[in-house]
Amino acid sequence: MRRFYSIVGRGLVLATLLAVADGQAQRQTYTVGVDGPGWRELASRWIALDDTTVAGAIQPRELRPGENVMVGTEEASNIFNFQWHTTQFGMESLGRELGVNPRIWAGHFLSDPGIQLVDGSPKTAFQVLQVIDQEEFDSHATATGGAFSAGFRQDWREAWTFDLAFTLPIERIRFFPPQSGVDTDGVPLKRRAPQGFELSVTDQPQDFLLLTSEELTQQSPPAPLDNLVLRTLLNNESIVDLEFDLQPVRFVRIFIGLMRQAYSMAEFEVYGRGVPPRVEFVSQAIDLGRPVNFGKVEFEFVKWRRGDDDTLAEDPDAPATILLQTRSGLDDSPRSHFVIDELGRDVQVTEEEYDRSNLPKSCCVDLRLPGVRSAITEDTEQWSPWSSPYQDSGLQNRSPDARRWLQFRFDLATEDLLAFGQLRSLRFEYSPLLAADVVGELFIVDEPNLEVLSVIPGMSRQVAIDVATTFEAGQDGYDAIRLDVPPGTRFAGLQLGDGESFNSIDPDSLRQDREEVAVFFPTNRVEPSNPRIVRVLLDASVYNSTTVFTGDIIDTQSPNFPQSIDAGDANASVPSNSLQIFADQERLQLLSGVELSSPVLTPNGDGINDVIHFRFQLMAVDEARVAVEIHDLTGRRLVGVGGQILGQGLHDIEWDGTASGHLVPPGMYLARIVVDTDMGDGERVLTVPVVY
């Protein structure tokens, strides 16, 4: 099983094939963007993206000066055409999503027609509201109606909060009352802008802005957000237009309850410049026509920056990144859909059945009513988890092979609101399967009956991996196996057999690296006519709490891509059904097996103990910075050696007895081995006698 780590829409029929034929083998490429299907055509999720500026390319939607982000081309939508939600909660009842749909809500319990503030029309506005203190508010209660319905508002509640849904680059806010007409007192409406207000913004999604109600009292009115734009009691402008430094903003709040006043508002406008810090794309399930093996993932990613003179230019150093992931599936539906049945249980249904079911009622979203939509989750049975990100173009596809459907997603991110990355094309290589099924099973040679494999960390044990295959018509077999192994693992033997008896053979060639073993056996090729089990013997030590021996089978006689080995029952006489091995947690230490190559350092040039080696094992981390510091007995640091980034496994750092280019005097010294990791530090101190 190739390593993989942890949306809609039906499978999309393969649109673009660039095939290279070689005999019966065929490598193909699925291309998106330039020379392939369009991004919109493939999208199941599209957040703040633009595919119109450059033909075939996709990039963040850039905001230009003068664009009001609160209004889109569709009714009651923002600039990205996501529908506004006019209360803080209850989005589920309308099929809306937190973090996608913008929201607007007032500080009081009852809802005002906030949508009028963001409808793009300066002629629509709510009635003039009278902001008064609590005592006066209570005095306006009548037998026929409360103060609220009469247009009175408690000063300690009167605030409007806007959730832009996701962070945007903002530098200007503008709001105003109707610019024509008079109110019931004969006062021109354009004079009803708030005289006193507090305007604040933030990009931090605190709980009270997301999932919990803000606890408001007379002594604790709506708090300003992190960045205060303006607090005033002396506004006399009808159109309030505030500019401030360009900054990332998701939430905007205006508090009107600073003073007793009458106000109205027709529009609340927010203007940006630049690109959102993060935008998102998720593809549909892509149908590759049949189960395939995956090759490389390649993409063209270009960085741009808008300068102070408003010109746009390529900038390879711009802090823009792409986070690209893939996953593969056995069917065309990457997500599982559930509807509530008569007993209040979640029942899985098809996507079409889910779409036909009822939305939750706004009055009782938490009640589990029959026939109402419930959760949509990732399908983890038929689909792999999302892969780890592809940091560079040209890397091997990390999603499992032997799957027919492929899905990808990416985030485009930037640390500079005026810089962005543009994805011009995306390519996925694939080829036919080498075998219908490839299963691997790991066991410890001298403990073959263990169902759960566990070893002492850092101790070398001989393990074996059995690889079994089944074939279908048109598949030619394989003649090599490549394995990802713990650092320092060594090849110990190759055998072929039927599961009960095995014969040792010599590989035709062998390649061993620090964390990889590849065994080639073209003279003993595994083919449909002779589908033997291949056993690879390894001498290995594990350095993590859990280690998975992943790998591939390879056909060196064709250009088809390798096929990943899935964990399973490759040999009925082995009970593990796994490629995973565990280390004894109690013995798993960051720095272990520390020793010196000799009891004394004698740097006299005779070739015997002229240098001393500090040997040790790193465990439980992928990598760490390791240095050896030499101190005299007073604790004074004389020299440091090493200081490099090392991976897990066995290591060796040497010292030649010098400090500042000169031999240290004979005597006793302290060697401090220091390990620095993101998870914590470790150290060991050894004594080193120097004699000459």
C-alpha positions as CSV (number, residue, x, y, z in Angstrom):
1,M,0.0,0.0,0.0
2,R,1.6,3.3,-1.1
3,R,1.8,5.8,1.8
4,F,-1.2,8.0,2.0
5,Y,-2.5,10.4,4.6
6,S,-5.8,12.1,5.4
7,I,-16.6,16.7,-3.1
8,V,-18.7,16.2,-4.4
9,G,-20.2,15.3,-7.8
10,R,-20.3,12.2,-9.9
11,G,-17.4,10.7,-11.7
12,L,-16.2,12.9,-14.5
13,V,-15.5,11.0,-17.7
14,L,-11.9,11.2,-18.8
15,A,-11.5,14.2,-21.1
16,T,-7.9,14.5,-22.2
17,L,-5.5,11.7,-22.8
18,L,-2.0,12.2,-24.0
19,A,-0.9,8.6,-24.7
20,V,2.6,7.3,-25.5
21,A,2.4,3.7,-26.8
22,D,5.2,1.2,-26.5
23,G,4.1,-2.3,-27.5
24,Q,1.2,-3.3,-25.3
25,A,2.2,-0.7,-22.7
26,Q,0.6,2.7,-22.5
27,R,1.5,5.6,-20.3
28,Q,-1.1,8.4,-20.3
29,T,-1.5,11.8,-18.9
30,Y,-4.6,13.6,-17.6
31,T,-4.1,17.3,-18.0
32,V,-6.1,20.1,-16.4
33,G,-5.8,23.7,-17.4
34,V,-4.0,24.6,-20.6
35,D,-4.6,21.9,-23.2
36,G,-7.1,20.1,-20.9
37,P,-10.5,20.4,-19.4
38,G,-11.3,23.8,-17.7
39,W,-11.1,24.3,-13.9
40,R,-14.7,25.2,-13.7
41,E,-15.7,22.1,-15.5
42,L,-13.9,19.9,-12.9
43,A,-14.8,21.9,-9.8
44,S,-16.9,20.6,-6.9
45,R,-15.7,23.4,-4.6
46,W,-14.6,26.8,-5.7
47,I,-13.6,29.4,-3.1
48,A,-12.5,32.9,-4.2
49,L,-10.8,31.7,-7.4
50,D,-10.5,33.2,-10.9
51,D,-10.1,31.4,-14.2
52,T,-10.9,34.2,-16.5
53,T,-7.8,36.5,-16.2
54,V,-5.4,34.1,-18.0
55,A,-6.8,31.5,-20.4
56,G,-6.3,28.0,-19.0
57,A,-4.9,29.2,-15.7
58,I,-6.4,29.5,-12.2
59,Q,-5.5,32.0,-9.5
60,P,-6.9,33.8,-6.5
61,R,-9.6,36.3,-7.3
62,E,-7.8,39.6,-7.1
63,L,-9.7,42.5,-5.6
64,R,-9.1,45.8,-7.3
65,P,-9.7,49.3,-5.8
66,G,-13.3,50.3,-5.9
67,E,-14.7,46.8,-5.7
68,N,-17.3,46.4,-2.9
69,V,-16.8,42.9,-1.5
70,M,-20.3,42.9,0.1
71,V,-22.2,42.8,-3.2
72,G,-22.1,40.3,-6.1
73,T,-23.9,39.8,-9.4
74,E,-26.5,37.5,-7.9
75,E,-29.3,38.7,-5.6
76,A,-28.3,38.9,-1.9
77,S,-24.8,37.6,-2.5
78,N,-21.3,38.9,-1.9
79,I,-18.6,39.5,-4.6
80,F,-18.0,35.8,-4.9
81,N,-21.7,35.2,-5.4
82,F,-22.2,33.3,-2.1
83,Q,-25.6,34.0,-0.5
84,W,-25.7,36.3,2.6
85,H,-27.1,34.7,5.7
86,T,-28.9,37.3,7.9
87,T,-28.5,35.8,11.3
88,Q,-25.5,34.4,13.2
89,F,-26.9,30.8,13.4
90,G,-29.2,28.5,11.5
91,M,-27.2,28.3,8.3
92,E,-27.9,24.5,8.0
93,S,-31.6,25.2,7.5
94,L,-30.9,26.9,4.2
95,G,-28.1,24.6,3.1
96,R,-25.4,27.2,3.7
97,E,-22.0,26.7,5.1
98,L,-19.9,28.5,7.8
99,G,-16.7,29.7,6.2
100,V,-18.3,29.9,2.8
101,N,-21.4,32.0,3.1
102,P,-21.1,35.5,4.5
103,R,-23.2,36.4,7.5
104,I,-24.7,39.6,9.1
105,W,-26.3,39.8,12.5
106,A,-27.5,42.4,15.0
107,G,-26.6,42.6,18.7
108,H,-30.2,42.1,19.9
109,F,-32.2,38.9,19.9
110,L,-34.6,39.9,17.2
111,S,-33.6,40.2,13.6
112,D,-33.6,43.5,11.7
113,P,-33.6,43.4,7.8
114,G,-29.8,43.4,7.7
115,I,-29.8,42.3,4.0
116,Q,-30.7,45.8,3.1
117,L,-27.2,46.9,4.2
118,V,-25.6,44.7,1.6
119,D,-28.0,44.6,-1.3
120,G,-26.1,47.2,-3.4
121,S,-29.0,49.6,-3.4
122,P,-28.7,53.0,-1.7
123,K,-32.5,53.4,-1.8
124,T,-33.3,50.5,0.5
125,A,-32.8,51.0,4.2
126,F,-34.4,50.0,7.5
127,Q,-36.5,52.6,9.4
128,V,-34.8,55.2,11.5
129,L,-33.9,53.6,14.8
130,Q,-33.9,55.4,18.2
131,V,-30.9,54.2,20.3
132,I,-31.8,54.7,24.0
133,D,-30.8,53.4,27.4
134,Q,-32.5,50.4,29.1
135,E,-34.6,52.4,31.4
136,E,-36.1,54.6,28.7
137,F,-36.5,51.5,26.5
138,D,-38.6,49.8,29.2
139,S,-40.8,52.9,29.5
140,H,-41.9,52.7,25.9
141,A,-43.6,49.3,26.4
142,T,-47.3,49.5,25.6
143,A,-50.3,47.2,25.7
144,T,-50.3,47.0,21.9
145,G,-46.6,46.5,21.3
146,G,-43.1,46.7,22.7
147,A,-40.5,49.4,22.3
148,F,-38.6,47.2,19.8
149,S,-41.5,47.2,17.3
150,A,-41.8,51.0,17.7
151,G,-38.2,51.4,16.4
152,F,-36.4,51.8,19.8
153,R,-33.2,50.0,20.5
154,Q,-31.3,49.3,23.7
155,D,-27.9,51.1,23.5
156,W,-26.0,48.2,25.0
157,R,-27.2,45.9,22.2
158,E,-27.1,48.1,19.2
159,A,-24.3,46.6,17.0
160,W,-23.9,45.0,13.6
161,T,-21.4,42.3,12.9
162,F,-20.4,41.1,9.5
163,D,-18.6,37.8,8.7
164,L,-17.0,38.0,5.3
165,A,-16.9,34.2,5.4
166,F,-13.1,34.0,4.9
167,T,-10.2,36.4,5.2
168,L,-9.9,39.1,2.6
169,P,-7.5,42.0,2.0
170,I,-9.4,45.1,3.2
171,E,-8.4,48.8,3.3
172,R,-11.6,50.8,3.3
173,I,-15.1,50.8,4.8
174,R,-17.9,53.1,3.8
175,F,-21.5,53.4,5.1
176,F,-24.3,55.9,4.9
177,P,-28.1,56.4,5.3
178,P,-30.5,57.1,2.4
179,Q,-29.4,60.2,0.6
180,S,-32.9,61.4,-0.2
181,G,-36.2,61.7,1.6
182,V,-37.2,62.6,5.2
183,D,-38.1,60.6,8.3
184,T,-41.4,60.8,10.2
185,D,-40.0,63.8,12.1
186,G,-39.3,65.7,8.9
187,V,-35.5,65.3,9.3
188,P,-33.7,64.6,6.0
189,L,-32.6,61.0,6.0
190,K,-29.1,61.8,4.9
191,R,-28.6,63.5,8.3
192,R,-29.3,60.1,10.0
193,A,-25.8,58.7,9.8
194,P,-24.6,57.5,13.2
195,Q,-23.1,60.4,15.2
196,G,-21.3,58.1,17.6
197,F,-20.0,54.7,16.7
198,E,-17.1,52.3,17.2
199,L,-15.8,50.4,14.1
200,S,-13.4,47.5,14.4
201,V,-12.1,44.6,12.4
202,T,-10.3,41.3,12.9
203,D,-9.2,38.2,10.9
204,Q,-9.2,36.0,14.0
205,P,-12.3,33.7,14.2
206,Q,-13.0,33.7,17.9
207,D,-15.7,31.4,19.3
208,F,-18.3,34.2,19.9
209,L,-18.0,35.1,16.3
210,L,-18.5,31.5,15.1
211,L,-20.4,28.9,17.1
212,T,-21.4,30.5,20.4
213,S,-23.6,33.5,21.3
214,E,-21.9,36.5,22.8
215,E,-23.0,37.1,26.4
216,L,-24.2,40.8,26.3
217,T,-25.3,42.8,29.4
218,Q,-25.7,46.5,30.1
219,Q,-22.3,46.3,31.8
220,S,-20.8,44.2,28.9
221,P,-22.0,45.5,25.5
222,P,-20.5,44.1,22.3
223,A,-16.8,44.3,22.6
224,P,-14.7,45.9,19.8
225,L,-12.8,43.4,17.6
226,D,-9.0,43.2,17.7
227,N,-8.2,46.2,15.5
228,L,-10.1,49.4,16.2
229,V,-10.6,51.5,13.0
230,L,-12.4,54.5,14.6
231,R,-14.3,55.4,17.8
232,T,-16.1,58.7,17.7
233,L,-19.0,60.7,19.2
234,L,-18.6,63.6,16.8
235,N,-19.4,62.3,13.4
236,N,-21.1,64.8,11.2
237,E,-20.6,63.2,7.8
238,S,-23.5,61.7,6.0
239,I,-21.3,59.3,4.0
240,V,-18.7,57.9,6.4
241,D,-15.7,56.8,4.3
242,L,-12.8,55.4,6.3
243,E,-9.5,54.3,4.8
244,F,-6.8,52.4,6.8
245,D,-3.7,50.2,6.2
246,L,-4.3,47.2,4.0
247,Q,-4.8,44.2,6.3
248,P,-6.4,40.8,6.4
249,V,-10.0,41.0,7.6
250,R,-12.7,38.5,8.1
251,F,-15.0,40.1,10.7
252,V,-16.3,43.7,10.8
253,R,-18.2,45.2,13.7
254,I,-19.9,48.6,14.1
255,F,-21.3,49.4,17.6
256,I,-23.8,52.2,17.6
257,G,-24.7,52.2,21.3
258,L,-22.1,54.8,22.4
259,M,-24.7,57.5,22.9
260,R,-28.4,58.4,22.6
261,Q,-29.1,58.9,18.9
262,A,-31.4,58.2,15.9
263,Y,-29.8,56.6,12.9
264,S,-30.5,54.8,9.7
265,M,-28.3,52.9,7.2
266,A,-28.8,52.1,3.6
267,E,-25.5,50.5,2.6
268,F,-22.5,49.1,4.5
269,E,-19.6,48.7,2.0
270,V,-16.2,47.1,2.4
271,Y,-13.5,47.5,-0.1
272,G,-10.4,45.5,-0.7
273,R,-7.2,45.4,-2.7
274,G,-5.1,42.3,-3.4
275,V,-5.9,38.6,-2.9
276,P,-7.3,36.5,-0.1
277,P,-4.5,34.8,2.0
278,R,-6.0,31.4,1.2
279,V,-8.3,30.2,-1.6
280,E,-9.6,26.7,-2.2
281,F,-10.3,24.3,-5.0
282,V,-11.7,20.7,-4.9
283,S,-12.2,18.7,-8.0
284,Q,-14.9,16.2,-8.8
285,A,-14.1,12.5,-9.0
286,I,-12.2,12.0,-12.3
287,D,-13.0,8.7,-14.1
288,L,-9.8,7.3,-15.6
289,G,-11.8,4.6,-17.4
290,R,-10.3,1.6,-15.5
291,P,-8.1,0.9,-12.4
292,V,-4.6,2.3,-13.1
293,N,-1.2,2.8,-11.6
294,F,-0.1,6.4,-11.0
295,G,3.1,8.1,-12.0
296,K,4.2,11.6,-11.4
297,V,2.1,14.7,-10.5
298,E,3.4,17.7,-12.4
299,F,2.2,21.3,-12.4
300,E,3.2,24.7,-13.6
301,F,3.0,27.3,-10.8
302,V,4.0,30.9,-11.5
303,K,4.3,33.6,-8.8
304,W,3.2,37.2,-9.3
305,R,3.4,40.5,-7.3
306,R,1.5,43.8,-7.8
307,G,3.9,46.7,-7.2
308,D,3.5,50.1,-5.6
309,D,2.8,51.5,-9.1
310,D,0.0,49.0,-9.6
311,T,1.9,47.0,-12.2
312,L,1.8,43.2,-12.1
313,A,5.0,41.3,-12.7
314,E,6.3,37.8,-12.2
315,D,8.2,37.4,-8.9
316,P,9.8,34.0,-8.2
317,D,10.5,35.2,-4.6
318,A,6.9,36.1,-3.8
319,P,5.7,34.3,-0.7
320,A,3.0,32.4,-2.5
321,T,2.5,28.6,-2.2
322,I,0.4,25.8,-3.5
323,L,-0.8,23.0,-1.2
324,L,-1.8,20.2,-3.6
325,Q,-3.2,16.8,-2.5
326,T,-4.7,13.8,-4.2
327,R,-6.7,10.7,-3.3
328,S,-8.0,7.7,-5.3
329,G,-11.2,5.8,-5.1
330,L,-13.0,2.6,-6.0
331,D,-16.2,4.3,-6.9
332,D,-17.4,7.6,-8.3
333,S,-18.6,9.2,-5.0
334,P,-15.9,10.5,-2.7
335,R,-18.4,11.5,0.0
336,S,-21.0,9.6,2.0
337,H,-24.4,11.2,2.4
338,F,-26.8,10.5,5.3
339,V,-30.5,11.1,6.0
340,I,-32.3,10.7,9.3
341,D,-34.8,7.8,9.4
342,E,-37.9,7.3,11.5
343,L,-35.9,6.1,14.5
344,G,-33.6,9.1,14.5
345,R,-30.7,7.2,13.0
346,D,-28.3,8.2,10.2
347,V,-29.0,6.1,7.1
348,Q,-26.6,6.3,4.1
349,V,-28.3,7.3,0.8
350,T,-27.2,8.2,-2.6
351,E,-26.3,11.8,-3.4
352,E,-29.4,12.2,-5.5
353,E,-31.6,10.9,-2.6
354,Y,-29.8,13.3,-0.3
355,D,-30.5,16.3,-2.6
356,R,-34.2,15.3,-2.6
357,S,-34.5,15.1,1.2
358,N,-35.6,18.0,3.4
359,L,-33.3,20.7,4.9
360,P,-33.4,21.1,8.7
361,K,-36.0,23.5,9.9
362,S,-34.6,26.8,11.1
363,C,-36.6,26.5,14.4
364,C,-35.1,23.2,15.4
365,V,-31.9,22.4,13.6
366,D,-30.8,20.1,16.4
367,L,-33.9,18.0,16.3
368,R,-33.4,14.7,14.5
369,L,-36.6,14.7,12.3
370,P,-37.3,11.9,9.9
371,G,-36.4,12.5,6.2
372,V,-34.1,15.4,7.1
373,R,-30.6,15.8,5.8
374,S,-27.9,14.7,8.2
375,A,-24.1,14.6,7.8
376,I,-22.0,14.5,4.7
377,T,-18.7,12.8,5.4
378,E,-15.6,11.7,3.5
379,D,-16.0,8.1,2.2
380,T,-13.1,6.3,3.9
381,E,-14.1,2.8,2.8
382,Q,-14.0,3.3,-1.0
383,W,-11.7,6.2,-1.0
384,S,-8.2,6.7,0.4
385,P,-7.4,9.6,2.7
386,W,-5.9,12.7,1.2
387,S,-2.3,12.4,0.4
388,S,0.4,14.5,2.1
389,P,1.0,17.7,0.1
390,Y,3.1,17.8,-3.1
391,Q,5.6,20.5,-2.4
392,D,7.2,20.3,-5.8
393,S,6.2,19.4,-9.4
394,G,7.4,16.0,-10.6
395,L,6.8,14.0,-7.4
396,Q,5.4,10.5,-7.4
397,N,1.6,10.4,-7.0
398,R,1.1,9.3,-3.3
399,S,-2.4,7.9,-3.7
400,P,-3.0,4.2,-3.8
401,D,-2.7,2.4,-7.2
402,A,-5.3,0.1,-8.7
403,R,-8.1,2.7,-8.4
404,R,-10.2,3.9,-11.2
405,W,-11.1,7.3,-9.8
406,L,-8.9,10.2,-8.9
407,Q,-9.6,13.4,-7.0
408,F,-7.4,16.4,-6.2
409,R,-7.7,19.6,-4.2
410,F,-5.4,22.5,-3.6
411,D,-5.1,25.7,-1.6
412,L,-3.4,28.7,-3.0
413,A,-1.9,30.7,-0.1
414,T,0.1,33.9,0.3
415,E,1.8,35.8,3.1
416,D,1.7,39.0,1.0
417,L,-1.8,40.3,0.2
418,L,-0.4,41.8,-3.1
419,A,1.3,38.6,-4.3
420,F,-0.2,35.4,-5.5
421,G,0.5,32.1,-7.2
422,Q,-1.1,31.1,-10.6
423,L,-1.6,27.5,-11.5
424,R,-1.3,27.2,-15.2
425,S,-1.6,23.4,-15.6
426,L,-1.8,20.2,-13.7
427,R,-0.9,16.8,-15.0
428,F,-1.4,13.3,-13.6
429,E,0.5,10.4,-15.2
430,Y,-1.0,6.9,-15.1
431,S,-0.7,3.5,-16.9
432,P,-2.4,0.1,-16.9
433,L,-2.0,-2.2,-13.9
434,L,0.8,-4.7,-13.8
435,A,-1.4,-7.1,-11.8
436,A,-5.1,-7.2,-10.8
437,D,-4.1,-7.4,-7.2
438,V,-0.8,-6.9,-5.3
439,V,-0.8,-7.9,-1.6
440,G,2.1,-7.7,0.9
441,E,2.4,-9.3,4.3
442,L,5.2,-8.6,6.9
443,F,6.4,-11.0,9.6
444,I,9.4,-11.4,12.0
445,V,11.4,-14.4,10.7
446,D,12.0,-16.0,14.2
447,E,8.5,-15.2,15.4
448,P,6.3,-15.9,12.3
449,N,3.1,-16.6,14.2
450,L,2.7,-13.1,15.7
451,E,-0.5,-11.3,14.6
452,V,0.7,-7.9,15.8
453,L,4.3,-7.3,15.2
454,S,6.3,-5.6,18.0
455,V,10.0,-5.2,18.5
456,I,12.5,-3.5,20.7
457,P,13.4,-0.1,19.1
458,G,16.8,0.2,17.6
459,M,17.5,-3.6,17.8
460,S,18.1,-5.3,14.5
461,R,15.7,-8.1,13.6
462,Q,15.3,-10.1,10.5
463,V,11.9,-9.6,8.9
464,A,10.3,-10.9,5.7
465,I,7.8,-9.4,3.3
466,D,5.7,-11.8,1.2
467,V,4.3,-10.3,-2.0
468,A,1.5,-12.2,-3.8
469,T,-0.2,-11.2,-7.0
470,T,-3.2,-12.1,-9.1
471,F,-3.5,-11.4,-12.8
472,E,-6.1,-10.7,-15.5
473,A,-5.9,-11.0,-19.2
474,G,-3.4,-8.6,-20.8
475,Q,-1.2,-8.2,-17.7
476,D,2.4,-9.4,-18.2
477,G,3.7,-9.5,-14.6
478,Y,6.8,-8.0,-12.9
479,D,10.4,-8.6,-12.2
480,A,11.4,-6.2,-9.4
481,I,10.3,-5.1,-6.0
482,R,11.1,-1.7,-4.4
483,L,10.6,-1.2,-0.6
484,D,10.6,1.8,1.6
485,V,12.4,0.7,4.8
486,P,13.7,2.1,8.1
487,P,17.1,3.8,7.9
488,G,20.0,1.4,7.7
489,T,18.0,-1.6,6.6
490,R,20.0,-4.2,4.7
491,F,18.9,-6.8,2.2
492,A,19.2,-10.3,3.5
493,G,17.8,-12.6,0.9
494,L,15.3,-13.3,-1.9
495,Q,13.0,-16.3,-2.1
496,L,10.2,-17.6,-4.3
497,G,7.6,-20.0,-3.2
498,D,3.9,-21.1,-3.0
499,G,3.3,-20.1,0.6
500,E,4.3,-23.3,2.2
501,S,7.8,-23.9,0.7
502,F,10.3,-21.3,-0.6
503,N,13.5,-21.5,-2.5
504,S,16.3,-19.0,-2.2
505,I,17.5,-17.3,-5.4
506,D,20.1,-14.8,-6.2
507,P,18.8,-11.4,-7.4
508,D,20.1,-10.3,-10.8
509,S,20.8,-6.9,-9.2
510,L,20.3,-5.0,-6.0
511,R,20.0,-1.3,-5.1
512,Q,20.2,-0.2,-1.4
513,D,20.0,3.3,-0.1
514,R,19.5,4.5,3.4
515,E,15.7,4.2,3.3
516,E,15.1,2.1,0.2
517,V,15.8,-1.4,-1.0
518,A,15.2,-2.5,-4.6
519,V,15.6,-6.1,-5.8
520,F,15.7,-7.0,-9.5
521,F,15.0,-10.6,-10.7
522,P,14.3,-10.6,-14.5
523,T,15.6,-14.1,-14.9
524,N,12.9,-15.3,-12.4
525,R,10.1,-13.1,-13.6
526,V,6.7,-13.4,-11.9
527,E,4.1,-13.9,-14.7
528,P,0.4,-14.9,-15.0
529,S,1.5,-18.4,-16.0
530,N,3.6,-18.7,-12.9
531,P,2.2,-16.4,-10.1
532,R,4.6,-17.2,-7.3
533,I,4.9,-15.5,-3.9
534,V,8.1,-13.4,-3.7
535,R,9.7,-13.2,-0.3
536,V,12.2,-10.4,0.5
537,L,14.3,-10.8,3.7
538,L,15.6,-7.7,5.5
539,D,17.7,-7.0,8.5
540,A,16.0,-3.9,10.0
541,S,15.7,-1.8,13.1
542,V,12.7,0.4,13.7
543,Y,13.0,3.9,15.3
544,N,9.4,5.0,15.5
545,S,6.4,3.9,17.5
546,T,5.0,2.5,14.3
547,T,6.6,1.8,10.9
548,V,5.0,0.7,7.7
549,F,7.0,-1.1,5.0
550,T,5.5,0.3,1.8
551,G,6.6,-0.5,-1.7
552,D,5.9,-1.3,-5.3
553,I,6.3,-4.1,-7.9
554,I,8.1,-3.0,-11.1
555,D,8.1,-4.3,-14.6
556,T,11.5,-3.4,-16.0
557,Q,10.5,-4.7,-19.4
558,S,7.8,-2.1,-20.0
559,P,7.5,1.7,-19.4
560,N,4.4,1.1,-17.3
561,F,4.4,2.7,-13.8
562,P,5.2,0.6,-10.7
563,Q,2.2,-0.7,-8.8
564,S,1.9,-0.2,-5.0
565,I,1.7,-3.1,-2.6
566,D,-1.4,-3.2,-0.5
567,A,-1.3,-4.8,3.0
568,G,-3.3,-8.0,3.2
569,D,-3.2,-11.8,3.3
570,A,-0.4,-12.6,1.0
571,N,0.4,-15.9,2.7
572,A,-2.1,-18.1,4.5
573,S,0.6,-19.4,6.9
574,V,1.4,-15.8,8.1
575,P,-1.3,-14.3,10.4
576,S,-0.3,-10.6,10.4
577,N,-2.2,-9.4,7.2
578,S,-0.2,-6.2,7.7
579,L,2.9,-4.3,6.6
580,Q,3.1,-2.5,9.9
581,I,5.4,-3.1,12.8
582,F,5.4,-1.5,16.3
583,A,8.2,-0.5,18.7
584,D,8.0,-1.0,22.4
585,Q,6.8,2.4,23.7
586,E,8.6,2.1,27.0
587,R,11.9,1.7,25.3
588,L,11.4,4.3,22.7
589,Q,13.8,7.2,23.6
590,L,14.8,10.2,21.5
591,L,18.5,9.5,22.0
592,S,19.5,5.9,22.5
593,G,22.4,3.5,22.1
594,V,25.0,6.2,22.8
595,E,28.6,5.0,22.9
596,L,32.2,5.9,22.1
597,S,34.2,4.2,19.4
598,S,37.1,3.8,21.9
599,P,37.7,4.4,25.6
600,V,40.4,7.0,24.9
601,L,41.4,9.6,22.3
602,T,45.1,9.6,21.3
603,P,45.6,12.2,18.6
604,N,49.3,11.5,18.1
605,G,49.2,10.7,14.4
606,D,49.9,7.0,14.6
607,G,46.6,6.1,13.0
608,I,45.2,4.4,16.2
609,N,42.4,6.3,18.0
610,D,43.5,9.6,16.4
611,V,39.8,10.4,16.2
612,I,36.9,9.4,18.4
613,H,33.4,8.6,17.1
614,F,30.2,9.4,19.0
615,R,27.7,6.8,18.0
616,F,24.0,7.0,18.7
617,Q,20.5,6.3,17.5
618,L,17.8,8.8,16.9
619,M,14.2,7.6,17.5
620,A,10.6,8.8,17.5
621,V,11.4,11.7,15.1
622,D,11.7,12.1,11.4
623,E,14.7,14.5,11.8
624,A,16.5,16.5,14.4
625,R,19.5,18.9,14.6
626,V,22.3,17.1,16.4
627,A,25.6,18.5,17.7
628,V,28.4,17.4,20.0
629,E,29.8,20.1,22.2
630,I,33.2,19.5,23.9
631,H,33.7,21.1,27.3
632,D,36.6,21.1,29.8
633,L,36.0,20.1,33.4
634,T,35.2,23.7,34.4
635,G,32.2,23.6,31.9
636,R,33.9,26.0,29.4
637,R,32.8,25.1,25.9
638,L,35.8,24.5,23.6
639,V,34.4,23.4,20.3
640,G,31.3,22.0,18.6
641,V,31.2,19.3,16.0
642,G,28.3,18.1,13.9
643,G,25.5,20.6,14.0
644,Q,23.6,19.1,11.1
645,I,20.1,17.8,10.5
646,L,19.9,14.0,10.8
647,G,17.1,11.6,10.2
648,Q,16.1,8.7,12.5
649,G,18.5,5.8,12.7
650,L,22.1,5.1,13.6
651,H,24.6,7.9,13.3
652,D,28.2,8.7,13.9
653,I,29.9,12.1,14.6
654,E,33.7,12.2,15.0
655,W,36.1,14.6,16.9
656,D,39.8,14.8,16.1
657,G,40.8,16.3,19.5
658,T,41.2,19.9,18.2
659,A,39.7,23.2,19.2
660,S,40.2,26.4,17.2
661,G,42.6,24.5,15.0
662,H,44.9,23.2,17.8
663,L,45.0,20.0,19.8
664,V,43.5,20.3,23.2
665,P,45.9,19.5,26.1
666,P,45.9,16.0,27.5
667,G,43.2,15.5,30.2
668,M,39.6,14.6,30.8
669,Y,36.9,16.3,28.7
670,L,33.1,16.3,28.7
671,A,31.3,15.6,25.4
672,R,27.7,16.8,25.4
673,I,25.5,15.3,22.6
674,V,22.6,17.7,22.1
675,V,19.4,16.9,20.0
676,D,17.0,19.6,19.1
677,T,13.6,18.8,17.7
678,D,10.2,20.4,17.2
679,M,8.9,18.0,19.8
680,G,11.5,18.8,22.5
681,D,15.2,18.4,23.2
682,G,17.4,15.6,24.5
683,E,21.1,15.3,25.5
684,R,23.7,12.9,26.9
685,V,27.0,13.7,28.5
686,L,30.0,11.4,28.1
687,T,33.6,11.7,29.5
688,V,36.4,11.6,26.9
689,P,40.0,11.1,28.1
690,V,42.6,12.6,25.8
691,V,46.1,11.1,26.0
692,Y,49.2,11.7,23.9
